[in-house]
Amino acid sequence: MLGSLKSLRLSRKRGSEALEDPPTAEPSAEPSPSNSPKPASKPMTGSLSRKPKSNAKPRSSLKAPPPPPDTPEVTTRKALQAIVRSLPPKTFHNSVLSRLQDATPDQVSVLTQILNGVEPPSLLHCARCHSNYYEEENVERSCVMDHDDNSTEVKHGETTWGCCGHTVDGEDTPLGWCYEGKHTDDRAKARYREDYESDGSEDGLQTCEQHKCKRRVRNSESGDETHVVVTRRRGERLPPTKRKRTS
């Protein structure tokens, strides 16, 4: 009985000593900067979540794309042929001449190769109206001749025009031209008057000398002679021609 009491007191004494003097913990090593835990990053909110601005140029300073061409780009031979055929000859001629002024050497070289071997047509002279012409441009209304006032005959209030054989009331001129057709450089084919026989020596046509197609002009400085072509304007009256008398 006494032994159990002593052991109980001894255990209580040890328990009280343990409460009064707690065991000291060994000092822990200080954490090194490399081993220190990184602070948790906070989520970016508001204005901090926006991406940084780039150094891109403003839209106003960007180069605008070139405007589309007025006409579609020609990429085939048939398309180019269609454009050339649709243009009047004079419009095509003037367009080529005007664009050659600003053409690049490569463009001039290409056009020279395309026109290689092309020669200008011969310039002809009409034996009827004494106008110069190209056979490629000779159409049914190219050559026109006025009525000859000296071939008229007034009788019973009517006027007969011997140049064309038409008779009109009063002293009016027949409508239209006395002759309208193609040019010709053959004097035999140039006959058109009704008051001259086709097999006669006279045809009622004027020569180039009479019509003054070529006038010799002397240059006062050099003394050389040059030929100047004088053409008659439409509607201008020709000098009177010799009328063949009928018996």
C-alpha positions as CSV (number, residue, x, y, z in Angstrom):
1,M,0.0,0.0,0.0
2,L,2.8,2.4,0.9
3,G,4.7,1.5,-2.2
4,S,1.8,2.4,-4.5
5,L,1.4,5.8,-2.8
6,K,5.1,6.6,-3.3
7,S,5.0,5.7,-6.9
8,L,1.9,7.9,-7.4
9,R,3.6,10.9,-5.8
10,L,6.7,10.4,-7.9
11,S,4.8,10.3,-11.1
12,R,2.9,13.5,-10.2
13,K,6.2,15.3,-9.3
14,R,7.6,14.4,-12.7
15,G,4.5,15.6,-14.4
16,S,4.7,19.0,-12.7
17,E,8.3,19.4,-13.6
18,A,7.6,18.7,-17.2
19,L,4.9,21.5,-17.2
20,E,7.2,24.0,-15.6
21,D,10.3,23.4,-17.8
22,P,9.2,22.6,-21.4
23,P,11.9,21.2,-23.6
24,T,13.7,23.8,-25.7
25,A,13.5,23.2,-29.5
26,E,16.6,23.2,-31.5
27,P,17.2,26.4,-33.6
28,S,16.2,25.9,-37.2
29,A,18.3,27.0,-40.1
30,E,17.3,30.3,-41.7
31,P,15.8,29.9,-45.1
32,S,18.2,30.9,-47.9
33,P,16.9,33.3,-50.6
34,S,17.0,30.5,-53.2
35,N,15.0,28.2,-51.0
36,S,12.6,30.8,-49.8
37,P,9.0,30.2,-51.1
38,K,7.8,32.6,-53.8
39,P,4.8,34.7,-52.9
40,A,1.7,33.7,-54.6
41,S,0.9,36.0,-57.6
42,K,-2.4,37.7,-57.4
43,P,-4.6,37.7,-60.5
44,M,-4.5,40.9,-62.5
45,T,-7.8,42.7,-62.6
46,G,-9.0,45.9,-64.1
47,S,-6.5,48.0,-66.1
48,L,-3.6,45.7,-65.1
49,S,-5.0,42.9,-67.2
50,R,-4.7,44.8,-70.5
51,K,-1.9,44.0,-72.9
52,P,0.8,46.5,-73.3
53,K,0.4,48.8,-76.3
54,S,2.5,48.0,-79.4
55,N,4.5,50.4,-81.4
56,A,2.3,50.0,-84.5
57,K,1.8,53.1,-86.6
58,P,-1.6,54.8,-86.6
59,R,-4.0,53.8,-89.3
60,S,-3.9,57.3,-90.9
61,S,-0.2,57.0,-91.6
62,L,-0.5,53.6,-93.3
63,K,-0.2,53.6,-97.1
64,A,-3.5,53.4,-98.8
65,P,-4.0,50.7,-101.5
66,P,-3.9,51.9,-105.1
67,P,-7.3,52.7,-106.7
68,P,-8.6,50.1,-109.0
69,P,-7.9,50.7,-112.7
70,D,-10.6,52.3,-114.9
71,T,-10.5,49.4,-117.3
72,P,-10.0,45.7,-116.5
73,E,-6.6,44.3,-117.0
74,V,-6.2,42.7,-120.4
75,T,-4.6,39.2,-120.1
76,T,-5.6,37.5,-123.3
77,R,-4.9,38.2,-127.0
78,K,-8.6,38.1,-127.9
79,A,-9.4,40.7,-125.3
80,L,-6.8,43.1,-126.6
81,Q,-8.0,42.5,-130.2
82,A,-11.6,43.3,-129.1
83,I,-10.4,46.6,-127.6
84,V,-8.5,47.6,-130.7
85,R,-11.5,46.7,-133.0
86,S,-13.9,48.7,-130.8
87,L,-11.9,51.9,-131.1
88,P,-12.3,54.2,-134.1
89,P,-9.1,54.5,-136.2
90,K,-8.6,58.2,-135.3
91,T,-9.1,57.6,-131.6
92,F,-6.7,54.7,-131.6
93,H,-4.1,56.7,-133.6
94,N,-4.3,59.7,-131.2
95,S,-4.2,57.5,-128.1
96,V,-1.1,55.7,-129.1
97,L,0.7,59.0,-130.0
98,S,-0.3,60.6,-126.7
99,R,0.8,57.7,-124.5
100,L,4.1,57.3,-126.3
101,Q,5.2,60.5,-124.7
102,D,5.3,58.9,-121.2
103,A,6.0,55.4,-122.3
104,T,8.9,53.5,-120.7
105,P,11.8,52.1,-122.8
106,D,10.4,48.6,-122.3
107,Q,7.0,49.7,-123.6
108,V,8.6,51.4,-126.6
109,S,10.7,48.3,-127.4
110,V,7.6,46.0,-127.2
111,L,5.5,48.3,-129.5
112,T,8.4,48.6,-131.9
113,Q,8.6,44.8,-132.2
114,I,4.8,44.6,-132.8
115,L,5.0,47.2,-135.6
116,N,8.1,45.7,-137.1
117,G,7.6,45.5,-140.9
118,V,4.5,47.7,-141.0
119,E,4.8,50.3,-143.8
120,P,2.6,53.3,-144.4
121,P,0.3,52.9,-147.4
122,S,0.8,54.9,-150.6
123,L,-0.8,58.3,-150.7
124,L,-2.9,58.6,-153.9
125,H,-4.4,61.5,-155.7
126,C,-7.9,61.6,-157.0
127,A,-8.2,62.5,-160.7
128,R,-11.8,63.6,-160.2
129,C,-11.9,65.8,-157.1
130,H,-8.1,66.2,-156.8
131,S,-7.9,65.2,-153.1
132,N,-5.3,63.0,-151.6
133,Y,-6.5,59.7,-150.1
134,Y,-5.5,56.3,-148.9
135,E,-7.0,53.3,-150.6
136,E,-7.8,51.7,-147.1
137,E,-10.0,54.7,-146.3
138,N,-11.6,55.0,-149.7
139,V,-15.4,54.5,-149.3
140,E,-18.5,55.2,-151.4
141,R,-18.9,58.7,-150.1
142,S,-15.2,59.8,-150.1
143,C,-15.4,61.7,-153.4
144,V,-18.0,64.3,-153.9
145,M,-18.5,66.9,-156.7
146,D,-20.6,70.0,-156.9
147,H,-23.1,70.8,-159.6
148,D,-21.7,73.0,-162.4
149,D,-23.5,76.3,-162.7
150,N,-22.3,76.8,-166.2
151,S,-24.1,73.7,-167.4
152,T,-27.6,74.9,-166.6
153,E,-30.3,75.7,-169.1
154,V,-33.5,77.5,-168.1
155,K,-36.6,76.8,-170.1
156,H,-40.3,77.1,-169.3
157,G,-39.7,77.8,-165.7
158,E,-37.5,74.8,-165.3
159,T,-33.7,74.5,-164.9
160,T,-31.9,71.6,-166.5
161,W,-28.5,70.8,-165.1
162,G,-26.3,69.3,-167.9
163,C,-23.6,68.1,-165.5
164,C,-26.0,65.5,-164.0
165,G,-29.0,65.6,-166.3
166,H,-31.5,66.6,-163.5
167,T,-34.3,69.1,-164.1
168,V,-35.7,71.1,-161.2
169,D,-38.5,73.7,-161.0
170,G,-37.3,77.3,-161.1
171,E,-33.7,78.0,-160.6
172,D,-33.1,75.8,-157.7
173,T,-30.1,73.5,-157.4
174,P,-30.7,69.7,-157.4
175,L,-30.5,68.1,-154.0
176,G,-27.3,66.4,-153.0
177,W,-24.0,66.3,-154.9
178,C,-23.6,66.1,-158.6
179,Y,-21.4,63.0,-158.0
180,E,-20.8,60.9,-154.9
181,G,-18.6,57.8,-154.9
182,K,-15.1,56.5,-154.4
183,H,-11.9,58.2,-155.3
184,T,-9.9,57.1,-158.3
185,D,-6.5,58.0,-159.7
186,D,-7.4,56.8,-163.2
187,R,-8.7,59.7,-165.3
188,A,-10.6,57.4,-167.6
189,K,-12.6,56.1,-164.6
190,A,-13.1,59.6,-163.2
191,R,-15.7,60.6,-165.8
192,Y,-19.0,61.4,-164.2
193,R,-20.6,64.3,-166.2
194,E,-23.7,63.6,-168.3
195,D,-23.0,66.4,-170.8
196,Y,-19.8,64.9,-172.1
197,E,-19.6,61.7,-174.1
198,S,-17.7,58.9,-172.7
199,D,-15.7,58.3,-175.9
200,G,-15.0,62.0,-176.5
201,S,-11.7,63.7,-176.1
202,E,-13.1,66.0,-173.5
203,D,-14.4,64.7,-170.2
204,G,-15.2,67.9,-168.3
205,L,-12.5,67.2,-165.7
206,Q,-9.9,69.6,-164.6
207,T,-6.2,68.8,-164.6
208,C,-4.0,69.2,-161.6
209,E,-2.5,72.3,-163.2
210,Q,-5.9,73.9,-163.6
211,H,-7.0,72.9,-160.1
212,K,-3.6,74.1,-158.7
213,C,-2.9,70.9,-156.9
214,K,0.8,71.5,-157.1
215,R,2.0,75.0,-156.8
216,R,5.7,75.8,-157.1
217,V,6.8,78.1,-154.4
218,R,10.3,79.5,-154.3
219,N,12.0,79.8,-150.9
220,S,13.5,83.3,-150.7
221,E,16.3,82.2,-148.4
222,S,17.6,79.0,-150.0
223,G,16.2,79.4,-153.5
224,D,14.9,75.8,-153.5
225,E,11.6,75.0,-155.1
226,T,9.0,73.0,-153.0
227,H,5.7,71.6,-154.0
228,V,2.7,72.6,-151.9
229,V,-0.5,70.6,-152.2
230,V,-3.6,72.8,-152.3
231,T,-6.9,70.9,-151.6
232,R,-10.3,72.3,-152.1
233,R,-12.7,72.6,-149.2
234,R,-16.1,70.9,-149.3
235,G,-18.7,73.2,-150.8
236,E,-16.2,75.4,-152.6
237,R,-17.0,76.1,-156.2
238,L,-14.7,75.0,-158.9
239,P,-13.6,77.3,-161.7
240,P,-16.0,77.1,-164.7
241,T,-15.3,74.3,-167.1
242,K,-15.6,74.2,-170.8
243,R,-19.0,73.0,-171.8
244,K,-19.3,70.7,-174.8
245,R,-21.6,72.2,-177.4
246,T,-24.2,70.0,-178.9
247,S,-25.5,70.6,-182.4
